[in-house]
Amino acid sequence: MIRLIREMAWLVSLAVKGPGGKVGLAVFVGVFLLNIVSIQINLKLIAWNASFYDALQKLDAGAAVRQVGAFFVIIGASASVFLIASYLRKIVQIRWRRALTSASLDRWLAHKNYWHLANDGKIDNPDQRIADDCRIFVEKFTQEGLDVAGNIIALFSYVTLLWTLSTFPLAFTIAGTFVEIPRYMVWAAPIYVAIGSLMTHVLGRPLKRLSFEQQKREADFRFSLVRMREASDEVALAGGEAAERRQFEGRFGRIIDNWRRLIGREFVLGLFTRPYMATVLRIPLFLALPAFLAGKLTLGGLMQIANAFSNVVTTLSWFIFSYRDLAELAATTSRLSHFLRAADAQGGHRSAFEHVRTAGDSVTLREVIVRDPEGRVLVHLPDLHITRGECIWLSGVSGVGKSTLLKAIAGLWPHGEGRIATPLDAPFFLSQRPYLPFGDLAAAAVYPNDPREFPPGWIENVLAKVGFKVGLAHRLGSPPFASETEHRDKPLGLSGGEMQRLMIARLLAMRPNWAFLDEPTSALDAQAERELFLLLREMLPLTTFVVVAHREPAGLGPLRRVDLASDRQPSGSLSTARPQEPAVGLKTA
């Protein structure tokens, strides 16, 4: 419990420290003060009960009518305070949700933690933890947190009132022994609620675990749907609808299985809480009835003390009434704090490689050994020195570790050892799977830059040069381009080769001094590949290219081949020395 409270306090501190968080805290305090006002209004309503029912007992029509008017004033004030507090609480929720979401995104994106967390496999569904858990935590905390603070003050106020009203004792005889309990109404309330709280906790304890699991299974099912949407072409070509349906049904079946356990436990809890809620307003009348029948209370006094007792019981019963929400808050707190602390831990992650940034114009790898997560050696490079302007061809059979070596140079891959020295210039890395952001072709072509940073017509010209003119004139004719990547991982109508042409345009937009390309033209024929490499050499004459490819990347000029042999031992030798043809640009008309 203490650990859960600490985690909750930490998450709240992140929300308060974020953008708009301090304003949210000020509004939160304002809502708390309104809750205190609401308590005072309730005390007035309790006092009204005595005046109204005493007027009825005395058959005083004038007093009764006045009390009816007073009732509407009290109710109007109560409703106004409630609505204002509810509105302000929702303002707090959106401000703190924004701040907490911002803090979560900062930690997830910093130090490429999103990549490390995805590859560790220890954190499931980070999208749900950022999108849903931040929202649920803020909504539940602002509601239950205000209830806790308000109920503490309310309890003091109502108990004080009940103590003042409950001046009569409860007297009875047991086995010839006379027993008298002074102010018994005050003692009956906490005993009644304590028994109810104990029963609620015993019956509802599994709800936290079941709620946690339900959120996880819901996210798994949603992710499977998104994954198929992203791979719609592949599934359609393979005719995999039935197989995907089986997976969907399997994952949704897991949702149903846990849901049945969840509602079963809620049903068991409801067997106690429902009767408890139904009787909580009647028990006070039953307990105060002996004093009324003995003539120690008027009808108004009976109703007043019954209302005071009911408010004490209701306040003490907050734990019982809110148990389901508290279980969800506890589960969400655990999920979200676990995610954020895992991201923080990745931020302090130290790669086994010695990464050095130098002011020179070279990349140097010394005694670099790249391993898989199980520790097996993938690549061993005793010494590799790449100078500015060179073109390196990394070759080798599939699975030898070429792509993993590039990840190690980029500082992503943590498994291995050795010294990797890179220049201060930010290198450009192109992975095998092209990434297209939300937006149009222009945004995809210059990602991660802003298309507005480029001169008018520049992006269209580059896209045309890399081959986006044949059959695609409708996409270039009237900017802005059609938003083909919006709501899609892959734009409709772009083949694998066209996507790779788009990545070459991105490379031209970045104009890096160092470019590491992983199978950049694998979906293109040899002639198209050669034309694109000639274009790269023409427009980026001083750029160093390190290319992973199964065939020789013709068109880049003289190559030095580094062959990562199947026995995991590389051979760094120059490729067959043959003059390359002069670089020529493609026609743009």
C-alpha positions in Angstrom: 0.0 0.0 0.0 2.8 2.4 0.9 4.5 1.7 -2.4 1.3 2.3 -4.3 0.8 5.7 -2.5 4.4 6.6 -3.4 3.9 5.7 -7.0 0.7 7.7 -7.1 2.4 10.8 -5.5 5.2 10.5 -8.1 2.7 10.5 -11.0 0.9 13.5 -9.6 4.2 15.4 -9.2 4.9 14.7 -12.9 1.5 16.1 -13.8 2.0 19.2 -11.6 5.5 19.9 -13.0 4.3 19.6 -16.6 2.9 22.3 -18.9 -0.2 23.8 -17.4 0.2 21.5 -14.3 0.6 24.3 -11.7 -2.5 26.1 -13.0 -4.2 22.7 -12.8 -3.1 22.4 -9.1 -4.5 25.9 -8.4 -7.8 24.9 -9.9 -7.7 21.6 -8.0 -7.4 23.5 -4.7 -10.3 25.7 -5.8 -12.4 22.5 -6.4 -11.4 21.3 -2.9 -12.6 24.6 -1.4 -15.9 24.2 -3.2 -16.3 20.8 -1.7 -15.9 22.3 1.7 -18.7 24.8 0.8 -20.8 21.8 -0.2 -20.2 20.2 3.2 -21.5 23.4 4.9 -24.6 23.3 2.6 -25.2 19.7 3.7 -25.0 20.8 7.3 -27.7 23.4 6.6 -29.8 20.7 4.9 -29.5 18.5 8.0 -30.6 21.4 10.2 -33.5 22.0 7.8 -34.8 18.5 8.5 -35.4 19.4 12.1 -37.2 22.6 11.4 -39.4 21.1 8.6 -40.5 18.0 10.4 -41.1 19.8 13.7 -43.4 22.1 11.7 -45.2 19.1 10.4 -45.5 17.6 13.9 -47.0 20.9 15.2 -49.2 21.2 12.1 -47.8 24.7 11.6 -48.6 25.4 8.0 -46.8 28.8 7.8 -43.6 27.4 9.1 -43.8 24.4 6.8 -44.3 26.7 3.8 -41.3 28.8 4.8 -39.2 25.6 5.1 -40.3 24.5 1.7 -38.9 27.8 0.3 -35.7 27.4 2.3 -35.4 23.8 0.9 -35.3 25.1 -2.7 -32.7 27.7 -1.8 -30.5 25.1 -0.2 -30.9 22.7 -3.1 -30.2 25.5 -5.6 -27.0 26.4 -3.8 -26.0 22.7 -3.6 -26.6 22.1 -7.3 -24.7 25.3 -8.3 -21.7 24.4 -6.2 -21.7 20.8 -7.6 -21.9 21.9 -11.2 -19.1 24.5 -10.9 -16.9 22.0 -9.0 -17.6 19.3 -11.7 -16.7 21.7 -14.5 -13.5 22.9 -12.8 -12.5 19.3 -12.0 -12.7 18.4 -15.7 -10.4 21.4 -16.5 -7.9 20.0 -14.0 -8.2 16.6 -15.7 -7.4 17.8 -19.2 -4.5 19.9 -17.9 -3.0 17.2 -15.9 -3.6 14.6 -18.6 -1.7 16.8 -21.0 1.2 17.3 -18.6 1.4 13.5 -17.7 1.1 12.6 -21.4 3.9 15.0 -22.2 6.1 13.5 -19.5 5.3 10.0 -20.7 6.2 10.9 -24.3 9.4 12.6 -23.2 10.6 9.5 -21.4 9.4 7.2 -24.2 11.1 9.1 -27.0 14.3 10.1 -25.1 17.5 8.1 -25.7 15.5 6.0 -28.2 13.8 4.3 -25.3 10.9 3.3 -27.5 13.3 1.1 -29.5 14.9 -0.4 -26.4 11.6 -1.1 -24.7 10.2 -2.7 -27.8 13.2 -5.0 -28.1 13.3 -5.9 -24.4 9.7 -7.1 -24.6 9.2 -6.2 -20.9 6.6 -3.5 -21.5 3.5 -4.4 -23.4 1.4 -1.9 -25.3 3.1 1.4 -24.6 0.5 3.1 -26.8 -2.2 2.1 -24.4 -0.2 3.2 -21.3 0.3 6.7 -22.8 -3.1 7.2 -24.4 -5.4 5.3 -21.9 -3.6 5.0 -18.6 -2.7 8.7 -18.4 -6.3 9.5 -18.9 -7.7 6.9 -16.5 -5.2 7.8 -13.8 -5.9 11.5 -13.9 -9.7 11.0 -14.0 -9.7 8.5 -11.1 -7.2 10.4 -9.0 -8.9 13.8 -9.3 -12.2 12.2 -8.4 -11.1 9.8 -5.6 -8.4 12.3 -4.3 -10.9 15.0 -3.8 -13.3 12.5 -2.2 -10.6 11.5 0.3 -9.7 15.0 1.3 -13.3 16.2 1.4 -14.5 13.2 3.3 -11.9 13.7 6.1 -13.3 17.2 6.6 -16.9 16.1 6.2 -16.4 13.3 8.7 -15.2 15.7 11.3 -18.1 18.0 10.7 -20.8 15.3 10.7 -19.4 13.5 13.7 -19.3 16.7 15.7 -22.9 17.4 14.8 -23.9 13.8 15.6 -22.1 14.1 18.9 -24.1 17.2 19.7 -27.4 15.7 18.8 -26.9 12.2 20.3 -27.2 13.2 23.9 -29.3 10.2 25.0 -27.9 6.7 25.9 -29.0 3.3 24.9 -29.9 1.2 28.0 -30.8 -2.4 28.1 -30.4 -5.5 30.3 -28.5 -8.7 29.4 -28.6 -11.7 31.7 -29.6 -9.5 34.6 -26.8 -7.0 33.9 -27.8 -3.4 33.2 -25.9 -1.9 30.2 -25.9 1.7 29.2 -24.1 3.1 26.2 -23.8 6.9 26.1 -24.1 8.6 22.8 -24.5 5.2 21.1 -25.4 6.7 17.7 -21.8 8.0 17.5 -20.2 4.6 18.2 -22.6 2.6 16.0 -21.6 4.5 12.8 -17.9 3.5 12.6 -18.6 -0.1 13.8 -21.3 -0.5 11.1 -18.9 0.9 8.4 -15.9 -1.1 9.7 -17.7 -4.4 9.3 -18.9 -3.3 5.8 -15.4 -2.2 4.7 -13.8 -5.4 5.9 -16.3 -7.5 4.0 -15.9 -5.3 0.9 -12.1 -5.7 0.9 -12.2 -9.5 1.4 -14.7 -10.0 -1.4 -13.3 -7.4 -3.8 -9.6 -7.9 -3.4 -9.1 -9.8 -6.7 -10.6 -6.9 -8.6 -7.2 -5.0 -8.9 -5.5 -8.0 -10.6 -8.5 -8.7 -12.9 -8.8 -5.0 -13.9 -5.0 -4.9 -14.7 -5.3 -8.0 -16.8 -8.5 -6.7 -18.6 -6.7 -3.6 -19.7 -3.8 -5.6 -21.0 -6.0 -8.0 -23.0 -8.1 -5.2 -24.4 -4.9 -3.5 -25.6 -3.6 -6.8 -27.1 -6.8 -7.2 -29.1 -6.7 -3.6 -30.4 -3.0 -3.9 -31.4 -3.8 -7.1 -33.4 -6.4 -5.1 -35.4 -4.0 -2.2 -36.0 -1.3 -4.7 -37.1 -3.5 -6.2 -39.7 -4.5 -2.8 -41.0 -0.8 -2.0 -41.5 -0.2 -5.2 -43.3 -3.4 -5.2 -45.4 -1.7 -5.8 -48.7 0.3 -8.7 -47.4 -2.8 -10.3 -45.8 -4.9 -9.8 -48.9 -2.3 -11.3 -51.2 -1.8 -14.3 -49.0 -5.5 -14.8 -48.5 -5.0 -14.7 -44.8 -8.4 -13.5 -43.7 -9.4 -16.7 -42.1 -6.0 -17.0 -40.2 -6.3 -13.4 -39.0 -9.9 -14.0 -38.0 -8.7 -16.9 -35.9 -6.2 -14.7 -34.2 -8.8 -12.0 -33.5 -11.2 -14.5 -32.1 -8.5 -16.0 -29.9 -7.5 -12.6 -28.5 -11.1 -11.6 -28.0 -11.8 -14.9 -26.4 -9.1 -14.0 -23.8 -10.9 -10.8 -23.2 -14.2 -12.7 -22.6 -12.5 -15.2 -20.3 -11.1 -12.5 -18.1 -14.3 -10.4 -18.3 -16.3 -13.4 -17.0 -14.0 -13.7 -14.0 -14.2 -9.9 -13.5 -18.0 -9.7 -13.6 -18.2 -12.8 -11.5 -16.1 -11.2 -8.8 -18.1 -8.0 -9.1 -21.3 -10.0 -8.7 -19.9 -11.6 -5.5 -19.0 -8.2 -4.2 -22.4 -6.8 -5.2 -24.1 -9.5 -3.0 -22.9 -7.5 -0.1 -22.5 -3.9 -1.3 -25.9 -3.6 -2.9 -27.9 -4.5 0.2 -25.5 -2.3 2.2 -26.2 0.7 -0.1 -29.9 0.0 0.1 -30.0 0.0 3.9 -27.5 2.7 4.7 -30.2 5.4 4.7 -32.7 3.3 6.8 -30.4 2.0 9.5 -30.1 5.4 11.2 -33.9 5.6 11.6 -34.0 2.1 13.2 -31.2 3.0 15.6 -32.7 6.3 16.7 -36.2 4.8 16.9 -35.9 3.8 20.6 -35.1 7.4 21.6 -38.1 8.7 19.6 -40.5 6.1 21.1 -39.2 7.0 24.5 -40.1 10.6 23.9 -36.5 11.9 24.0 -36.7 13.1 20.4 -39.2 15.0 18.4 -40.1 14.0 14.8 -37.8 16.8 13.6 -35.0 15.6 15.9 -35.5 12.1 14.7 -35.1 13.1 11.1 -32.2 15.4 11.9 -30.2 12.8 13.8 -31.0 10.2 11.2 -29.6 12.5 8.4 -26.5 13.2 10.5 -25.9 9.5 11.1 -26.5 8.8 7.4 -23.9 11.4 6.4 -21.4 9.9 8.8 -22.0 6.4 7.5 -22.0 7.5 3.9 -18.7 9.4 4.4 -17.1 6.4 6.2 -18.5 4.1 3.5 -16.6 5.9 0.7 -14.2 3.0 0.6 -17.1 0.6 0.0 -18.9 2.6 -2.6 -15.6 3.5 -4.5 -13.9 0.1 -4.3 -14.3 -0.7 -8.0 -12.9 2.7 -9.0 -10.1 2.4 -6.4 -9.1 -1.0 -7.9 -9.0 0.5 -11.4 -6.9 3.4 -10.1 -4.5 1.1 -8.3 -4.1 -1.1 -11.5 -3.6 2.0 -13.7 -1.1 3.5 -11.3 1.0 0.3 -11.3 0.9 0.0 -15.1 1.8 3.6 -15.8 4.5 3.9 -13.1 6.0 0.6 -14.2 6.2 1.9 -17.8 7.7 5.3 -16.9 10.3 3.8 -14.6 11.2 1.2 -17.2 11.7 4.1 -19.7 13.8 6.0 -17.1 15.9 2.8 -16.6 16.5 2.6 -20.3 17.7 6.2 -20.3 20.4 5.1 -17.9 21.2 2.1 -20.1 24.9 1.8 -21.0 25.8 -0.1 -24.2 28.5 -2.7 -24.0 30.1 -0.9 -27.0 32.4 2.0 -26.4 30.9 4.8 -28.5 33.1 7.8 -29.2 32.3 11.0 -31.1 35.4 12.5 -32.7 36.2 15.7 -34.6 37.8 13.7 -37.5 36.4 12.7 -40.9 36.3 9.0 -40.4 34.5 6.1 -38.9 36.6 3.6 -37.0 35.6 0.2 -35.6 38.2 -1.6 -33.5 37.8 -5.1 -32.2 34.0 -4.9 -32.6 32.1 -8.0 -31.8 28.3 -7.9 -32.4 26.3 -10.6 -30.5 22.7 -11.6 -30.5 20.7 -11.3 -27.2 21.7 -14.9 -26.3 25.4 -13.9 -26.5 26.3 -15.7 -29.8 28.7 -13.9 -32.0 27.2 -12.4 -35.2 30.0 -10.2 -36.5 33.6 -9.8 -35.5 35.5 -6.9 -37.0 39.1 -6.6 -35.8 39.6 -3.3 -37.6 37.6 -1.2 -40.0 38.4 2.4 -41.0 36.1 4.4 -43.3 37.3 7.7 -44.5 35.3 10.7 -45.8 33.9 10.2 -49.3 34.4 6.4 -49.5 31.8 4.0 -50.6 31.6 0.8 -48.6 29.6 -2.3 -49.6 28.7 -4.5 -46.7 28.0 -7.9 -48.1 27.3 -11.4 -46.8 24.7 -14.1 -46.7 21.3 -13.5 -45.1 21.3 -13.6 -41.3 25.0 -12.9 -41.0 24.4 -9.7 -39.1 24.8 -6.9 -41.6 21.7 -4.9 -40.4 22.6 -5.6 -36.8 26.1 -4.1 -37.4 24.5 -0.9 -38.7 22.3 -0.7 -35.5 25.4 -1.1 -33.4 27.1 1.8 -35.3 23.9 3.8 -34.7 24.1 3.1 -31.0 20.9 1.1 -30.9 22.2 -2.5 -30.5 23.5 -3.0 -27.0 24.8 -6.6 -27.3 28.5 -6.7 -28.1 31.8 -5.1 -27.4 34.5 -3.0 -29.0 35.2 0.6 -29.9 33.1 2.5 -32.4 34.3 6.0 -33.2 32.1 8.2 -35.4 32.4 11.9 -36.5 30.4 14.7 -34.9 28.3 15.1 -38.0 24.9 13.5 -37.6 24.8 10.4 -39.8 21.8 9.3 -41.9 20.5 5.8 -41.3 18.0 4.1 -43.7 16.4 0.9 -42.4 15.1 -2.0 -44.5 11.5 -1.1 -43.6 10.7 2.5 -44.8 8.8 4.5 -42.3 6.1 7.0 -43.6 4.7 9.5 -41.1 1.2 10.8 -41.1 0.9 13.5 -43.7 1.3 13.7 -47.5 4.1 12.7 -49.9 5.9 15.9 -49.3 6.1 15.3 -45.5 7.2 11.7 -46.2 9.9 12.8 -48.6 11.7 15.1 -46.2 10.9 13.4 -42.9 11.9 14.3 -40.2 12.2 17.9 -41.6 9.3 20.3 -42.1 8.3 20.5 -45.8 7.8 24.3 -45.3 11.6 24.6 -44.8 12.3 23.9 -48.5 12.0 26.3 -51.4 8.8 26.1 -53.5 9.1 23.4 -56.1 12.2 21.8 -54.6 10.4 18.7 -53.2 8.5 18.2 -56.5 11.7 18.3 -58.4 13.5 15.8 -56.2 10.5 13.4 -56.3 10.5 13.6 -60.1 14.3 12.9 -60.2 13.9 9.8 -58.2 11.2 8.5 -60.4 7.9 9.9 -59.1 6.9 11.2 -62.5 5.9 8.0 -64.4 2.2 7.3 -63.8 2.2 9.6 -60.8 1.6 13.0 -62.3 -1.7 13.4 -60.5 0.2 13.4 -57.2 2.6 16.2 -58.3 0.4 18.3 -60.5 -1.2 20.6 -57.9 0.4 20.9 -54.4 -0.4 20.3 -51.7 -0.1 16.6 -52.4 -2.9 14.2 -51.6 -2.7 13.0 -47.9 -2.1 9.4 -48.8 -0.2 8.5 -45.7 -2.9 9.9 -43.3 -4.4 7.1 -41.2 -2.2 4.5 -43.0 1.2 3.0 -42.3 1.7 2.6 -46.1 0.1 4.9 -48.7 -2.4 3.2 -50.9 -1.0 2.6 -54.4 2.8 2.8 -53.6 4.7 -0.3 -54.4 7.8 -1.4 -52.5 10.0 0.1 -55.2 8.1 3.4 -55.1 8.5 3.5 -51.3 12.3 3.0 -51.7 12.4 5.8 -54.3 10.7 8.0 -51.7 13.5 7.1 -49.2 16.1 8.1 -51.7 14.4 11.5 -52.0 14.5 11.7 -48.2 18.3 11.1 -48.3 18.7 13.9 -50.9 16.7 16.2 -48.6 18.8 15.5 -45.6 22.2 15.9 -47.6 24.2 14.1 -44.9 28.0 13.7 -44.8 27.6 10.1 -43.8 24.8 7.7 -45.0 24.3 4.2 -43.8 21.8 2.4 -46.1 20.3 -1.0 -45.4 19.0 -2.7 -48.6 17.9 0.7 -50.0 17.1 -0.7 -53.5 16.2 -4.3 -52.9 12.7 -3.8 -54.5 14.1 -2.2 -57.6 15.6 -3.8 -60.8 19.3 -3.4 -61.5 18.9 -0.6 -64.0 16.7 1.5 -61.7 19.1 0.9 -58.8 22.1 2.0 -60.9 20.3 5.2 -62.0 19.4 6.1 -58.4 22.9 5.5 -57.2 24.3 7.6 -60.0 21.9 10.4 -58.9 23.0 10.1 -55.3 26.7 10.4 -56.4 25.9 13.4 -58.6 23.9 15.3 -56.0 25.9 14.2 -52.9 29.5 14.0 -54.2 31.2 14.3 -50.8 28.9 12.0 -48.9 30.3 8.7 -47.5 28.0 5.8 -48.3 27.9 2.5 -46.4 25.5 0.2 -48.2 24.2 -3.2 -47.1 23.2 -5.1 -50.2 23.2 -8.6 -51.6 24.4 -7.4 -55.0 27.0 -4.8 -55.8 25.6 -1.3 -55.6 26.6 -0.1 -59.1 26.7 3.6 -59.7 28.2 4.9 -56.5 31.8 4.9 -57.9 34.8 2.9 -56.6 33.7 0.5 -53.9 35.4 -1.1 -51.0 33.8 -4.3 -50.2 33.6 -5.6 -46.6 32.3 -9.2 -46.8 30.8 -10.5 -43.6 31.4 -14.2 -44.3 29.0 -16.9 -43.2 31.6 -18.1 -40.7 31.2 -14.7 -38.9 34.7 -13.7 -40.0 34.8 -10.6 -42.3 37.1 -10.0 -45.1 37.7 -6.3 -46.0 38.8 -6.2 -49.6 38.3 -3.9 -52.5 35.8 -5.0 -55.0 36.8 -5.7 -58.6 38.4 -2.5 -59.8 36.5 -1.4 -62.8 35.8 2.3 -63.7 32.4 3.5 -63.0 30.5 5.5 -65.6 30.2 9.2 -65.1 27.3 10.2 -62.9 24.4 11.4 -64.9 21.1 12.9 -63.7 17.7 11.6 -64.7 15.6 13.6 -67.0 12.9 15.6 -65.1 10.7 16.5 -68.0 
